[in-house]
Amino acid sequence: MNLTGQYATSFQQILNKAVQTAEVPLTELQQADTQVLAQETALGSLQNAVAAVTSSLTALANDGSSGAIGATSSNTSAVTVTATGASQPATYTINSITSTAKAASETSLISYVDSASTPVSSTGNMQLLVGAQTYNFTLANNNLSTLVSQINGLNAGVTASILTTAGGNYLSLSANSTGATTVQLNDDPAGANKNIITSSNQGSNAVFQLNGITISQASNTVNSVIPGLTFNIAGTTNIPVTMTLASDSSKLSNDLQTFVTNYNALVTAVHGQTGAGGGALVGHSIINQLQQAMQRITSHFSSTTGSVQSLADLGVTFNGTDGSATFDPSAVSSMGASQLGDALKFIGSTSTGLGTFSQTFAQFSDPITGLIQTEIKGATTQDQHLQSQISTTVNKINAFQQTMASQIEKADTLESEYESQQAELTASIQGLSLVLYGKNQIVA
Amino acid sequence: MRLGESTLLIRAAAEARDLEALELARRERDAAIASLGGLPPSEELLTALRESLAAGEEATRALRLIKQKIRQESGRLAAIEAVFLRALREPEARHIDCQG
């Protein structure tokens, strides 16, 4: 930008043009970027809302394909159970539980008066045994605090600490996980080799009989014995405990309620992006596509699924005015086994029945390949492009500023030169006046 | 160039507030002043000197106005840039984690 211009051009006009050149694109870019960022934010919110609906539809589809299997225990103080994907009804018996899994925990045989100075070892050489692992070490300082610190530094699967009592300080050693093991701390392993901690609680395994088979394992959580069922040993018992996998209407009811809650949140999100006063996505094709998908789910009907042929038969109804859904749990809780079977048939799976809508909505919400994510990526690219343009414009402004600074410097120099000329002219006028009139005359 | 012509140049440049033209006029005036020594004393010369002196005053006033205007516009640009850069930083908080 040439700030000096032509002789007859107003300097003010040139400056105005320079400022406008910077101001107009910056304003436009700012407005464009604000719009892009607003769309990106709105798309992100919408994606979350659709993902929640997708997730709840997938849960329903899984109910349909797995028979909404839930797990129950006849004695929850001894065994708690969780269905983790079981697809068939079944019954299992835990005949007895003779032991729960506990972590080993021992203390020193003697106490130490001062944890910072009382010696804990005869030689300073110690040996820790944890299960089959042996750890030899030499105490940097022969006292309890150092012993605790060095044991914890071994990462041997045990935690050492100091128990402070009126009778002195004791070493406590606890295994970090449950299960029968050996925990031993030997002093002077090459010589006297004396264990200085108790051996009264070396931990225990969970020991129980499942369908007559004796099982012993280090953890109380059992998740690798029965496919699709996880149970937890909570206490001992010699009375058989029955674990039952069966269709559970309460699971279906909970999943329907979750679907309705998430669906209504999506209804609100979509309404917020439509009509006058709507958000940044008003008129965006993705809103229209979502509305169509939502419309299809509300009108889904099947004539081949017995007593349950629509969401209304499951207790889910839609408000004709605002499109929101309502769930009546009694519709499901009052179902008999046959009706529950029809309900699960209506729901189907991720590839049949109502459950297929989980795929429909996943096409919108998938965080990698979904339509909304594609739009978000586009907005991000657009934002980056705008930011680049903005950066270029800001650099131009900085260049203008530098030009202006040099113009001021030039004007300063010129003013000084004019003042010098003025002084010279004044002297000339004085001299000439003296010659012509015999006196000084300066002012014209 | 004669002093009278440089005076016209100075006045036109001052009126236009044109920095480059003022610089050109100053150089012409320098040359004109340098050639004054060979001219005989006269009323016309005195008048020309007085007019050039007055034009020089206009030039220095114009230069001060130019500097004032540049400073104003520089401040305006700085304000535009500051407001804009502030607006640029604000939207960052509006980004959300779309991966959930």
Interface residues (C-beta under 8 A of the other chain):
Chain A: L3 T4 G5 Q6 Y7 A8 T9 S10 F11 Q12 L15 N16 A18 V19 A22 E23 L26 Q30 D33 T34 L37 A38 E40 T41 L43 G44 S45 Q47 N48 A51 P367 Q373 I376 Q387 I390 V394 I397 N398 F400 Q401 M404 A405 Q407 I408 K410 A411 D412 L414 E415 E417 Y418 E419 Q421 Q422 E424 L425 T426 S428 I429 L432 S433 V435 L436 Q441 I442 V443 A444
Chain B: A12 A13 A16 R17 D18 L19 E20 A21 L22 E23 L24 R26 R29 D30 I33 L36 P41 S42 E43 L45 L46 T47 L49 R50 E51 S52 L53 A54 G56 E57 A59 T60 L63 R64 I66 K67 K69 I70 R71 E73 S74 R76 L77 A78 I80 E81 F84 L85 A87 L88 P91 R94 H95 I96 D97 C98 Q99 G100
